[in-house]
């Protein structure tokens, strides 16, 4: 059921999608908007009041800071 499931972000709307791509991998066959669930998971993973470093190949790329709105 979940094989070949992909995540993507629309460059126009910023919407986060989960779904399947065609065989070429360049077009969605079906997709579901999961933006709210994705952001909720991010806030559970990156706890409020923390600073998190995102790395690739052992090199730091980004620092994500989560702080509550005042």
N, C-alpha and C positions, 0 to 999 in steps of 0.2 A: 504494500500500500504506500509506503513512504520512499520506495526506491526512486532515484532520480529526482527527488524533491529539491528544488532550488529556491534561494532567496534572492531578491533583487530590489533595487530602489529606482523609482521613476526619476529621471533627471529633471523632468518638468514639474511634477507635483510634490516630489519628496515622499510619496507613498511607498511603504514597504510591502512587497508582495511575496507570497509563497506559492509555488506551483511547479508545473512541468514545462520544459522547453521542447521544441520540435527536434528532429534528429540532427539538424545542422547546429542547433543550439543558439539560434539567432532570433527566435520568436516564441512567445508564450503560447502553449496549447491551451492551458487553463491556469488561472491565477486567482488568488484570494487576497484581499487587503488585510494585512495583519499588523498595520502600523501601531495601533494601540497596544496590542499584545506584545509586540517587539519592544516598545518603549518601556512597558511594565516590567518585562524580563530584564532589560538593561538596568533599571533602577533597583531590581533585586540583586543583580550581579555586582553592579557598581554602587555600593552603599552610599547614601547621603552623608556628606561630611568627609568624604575620602577623595584622594587624588590617586589615579591609576595610570601607569605607564603602559602603552601599547607598543609592543616590539615585533619585529619581523627579522628573521635570520640573526637573532641576537642583538639587533641594533634598535634602540628606542626610536619610535617614529612620532608618537603623539602622547600627550598627557591629558587625561580626561579628569576634570574636576567636577564633582557633584555637590551642589549646595542647595539647601532649601530656599524657596522664594520667600522674600520677607514681606 
